[in-house]
Amino acid sequence: MSQNRYMSAEPVAPGLRERKKVRTRAVIRSEAFRLFEEQGYAETTIEQIAEAADVSPSTFFRYFPTKEQLVLADDLDPLMMEVFESQPADVPLFTAFIRASEGMFSLLEPEELEFERRRQKLLNSVPELKRAVWQEMSRTIDMVAAMVAKRMGKQPDDLHVRALAGAMVGPVIAVMDQAQGDIEVVMDAVKYVAERLTVGADE
């Protein structure tokens, strides 16, 4: 994904070296996912991924510290934060979060969206990755809390800010097993919770 899409003003085109790094990283991930789907996550080694991507194992480690991090790495966070911050101040927090999520996905190229679907499906189908996802959730809540805090003019460690961040991330956690990478299912869950909180209704 191009970094330019993350920038809101006067983007500067990346140089040749930076473009090469982006391509190499993308090839490593693409070949890794192909191997994961063909022969299984546990059965795929870093050496096999490096060979398929035509790089050395040491080059692999320059981009990803572990095989697990290759899957966990979320390249969409900067875009999510930018779209969230672009929402008008009078838009309710949950609505801004939903619009930012949908807006982020709408900016992806078809192949980028498909890659994210594959990544989410893998994260929620491999036991060792699922455990890692739960550990990563605290980082996700930290990120959302930072977004919410900036919008509210508070500190990210404010208890109310943390509670709101948890409420936004909660639906994602609750349905990720059933969703199996289906982004629409996740967004429907977030919208459902937002609607119930707004009207104070139970079902």
CORBELUR-V127607 format. One record per residue. N is the residue number from 1. RES is the residue in one small letter. PSI is psi as a letter, one per 30 degrees, with the letter a starting at -180 (* if undefined). OMEGA is omega in whole degrees, -180 to 180 (* if undefined). NEAR is the number of other C-alpha atoms within 10 Angstrom. Layout:
BEGIN
<<N;RES;PSI;OMEGA;NEAR> <N;RES;PSI;OMEGA;NEAR>>
END
This chain:
BEGIN
<<1;m;k;-177;14> <2;s;k;176;11> <3;q;f;-177;15> <4;n;e;-177;13> <5;r;f;-180;13> <6;y;f;-172;17> <7;m;k;-175;13> <8;s;f;-178;10> <9;a;k;175;7> <10;e;h;-180;7> <11;p;k;178;11> <12;v;k;-178;9> <13;a;k;179;11> <14;p;l;180;13> <15;g;l;-178;8> <16;l;e;-179;9> <17;r;e;-180;9> <18;e;e;179;11> <19;r;e;178;14> <20;k;e;178;12> <21;k;e;-180;12> <22;v;e;180;16> <23;r;e;-179;13> <24;t;e;179;18> <25;r;e;-179;18> <26;a;e;180;14> <27;v;e;179;18> <28;i;e;-179;22> <29;r;e;-179;23> <30;s;e;179;16> <31;e;e;178;18> <32;a;e;-179;24> <33;f;e;176;22> <34;r;e;180;14> <35;l;e;178;18> <36;f;e;-177;17> <37;e;f;-179;13> <38;e;e;-172;11> <39;q;f;178;11> <40;g;k;-178;13> <41;y;e;-176;20> <42;a;e;-176;11> <43;e;f;-178;10> <44;t;k;-179;17> <45;t;l;176;14> <46;i;e;179;16> <47;e;e;178;14> <48;q;e;179;15> <49;i;e;-179;25> <50;a;e;-180;21> <51;e;e;-180;15> <52;a;e;-180;17> <53;a;f;-180;19> <54;d;h;174;14> <55;v;l;177;15> <56;s;l;175;14> <57;p;e;179;14> <58;s;e;176;13> <59;t;e;176;14> <60;f;e;-176;23> <61;f;f;175;14> <62;r;f;-179;10> <63;y;e;-177;16> <64;f;k;-178;18> <65;p;f;179;11> <66;t;l;174;13> <67;k;e;179;18> <68;e;e;-179;14> <69;q;f;177;13> <70;l;e;180;19> <71;v;e;-176;19> <72;l;e;-175;19> <73;a;k;-178;11> <74;d;j;-178;11> <75;d;f;-174;11> <76;l;f;-176;15> <77;d;e;-180;14> <78;p;e;180;16> <79;l;e;178;21> <80;m;e;-179;21> <81;m;e;-179;19> <82;e;e;-179;17> <83;v;e;178;19> <84;f;e;-178;24> <85;e;f;-180;17> <86;s;f;-180;11> <87;q;k;-180;17> <88;p;l;-175;10> <89;a;f;-177;11> <90;d;g;178;7> <91;v;k;179;11> <92;p;l;-175;11> <93;l;e;-177;20> <94;f;e;179;21> <95;t;e;178;16> <96;a;e;179;20> <97;f;e;179;27> <98;i;e;180;18> <99;r;e;179;17> <100;a;e;179;21> <101;s;e;-179;19> <102;e;e;179;16> <103;g;e;178;15> <104;m;e;-178;19> <105;f;e;180;18> <106;s;f;-180;11> <107;l;f;-178;12> <108;l;k;171;17> <109;e;l;-179;11> <110;p;e;-179;11> <111;e;e;177;10> <112;e;e;178;13> <113;l;e;179;15> <114;e;e;178;13> <115;f;e;-180;15> <116;e;e;176;20> <117;r;e;180;16> <118;r;e;-180;17> <119;r;e;-180;20> <120;q;e;179;20> <121;k;e;179;19> <122;l;e;-179;22> <123;l;e;-174;23> <124;n;g;179;19> <125;s;f;180;15> <126;v;j;-174;13> <127;p;e;-178;12> <128;e;f;177;13> <129;l;e;178;18> <130;k;e;177;17> <131;r;e;180;12> <132;a;e;179;14> <133;v;e;179;18> <134;w;e;177;12> <135;q;e;-180;11> <136;e;f;-177;13> <137;m;e;179;16> <138;s;e;176;13> <139;r;e;179;12> <140;t;e;178;17> <141;i;e;176;21> <142;d;e;-179;17> <143;m;e;-180;17> <144;v;e;178;25> <145;a;e;178;27> <146;a;e;178;20> <147;m;e;-179;21> <148;v;e;-178;25> <149;a;e;-180;20> <150;k;e;-179;14> <151;r;e;-177;15> <152;m;f;-177;13> <153;g;h;179;8> <154;k;a;178;14> <155;q;k;-179;15> <156;p;f;-180;21> <157;d;g;175;13> <158;d;k;-175;11> <159;l;e;179;11> <160;h;e;177;15> <161;v;e;180;21> <162;r;e;180;20> <163;a;e;178;13> <164;l;e;178;18> <165;a;e;178;25> <166;g;e;179;19> <167;a;e;179;17> <168;m;e;-178;22> <169;v;f;-176;18> <170;g;e;180;16> <171;p;e;178;19> <172;v;e;180;19> <173;i;e;-173;14> <174;a;e;-174;13> <175;v;g;-172;16> <176;m;e;178;21> <177;d;e;-179;15> <178;q;e;-177;12> <179;a;e;179;18> <180;q;h;177;19> <181;g;f;-180;21> <182;d;j;-176;15> <183;i;e;-180;19> <184;e;e;178;11> <185;v;e;179;16> <186;v;e;-179;20> <187;m;e;177;18> <188;d;e;179;15> <189;a;e;179;18> <190;v;e;179;23> <191;k;e;180;18> <192;y;e;180;13> <193;v;e;179;17> <194;a;e;-180;20> <195;e;e;-179;14> <196;r;e;179;12> <197;l;e;-178;13> <198;t;e;-176;11> <199;v;f;-180;8> <200;g;h;-176;9> <201;a;l;174;8> <202;d;l;179;6> <203;e;*;*;3>>
END
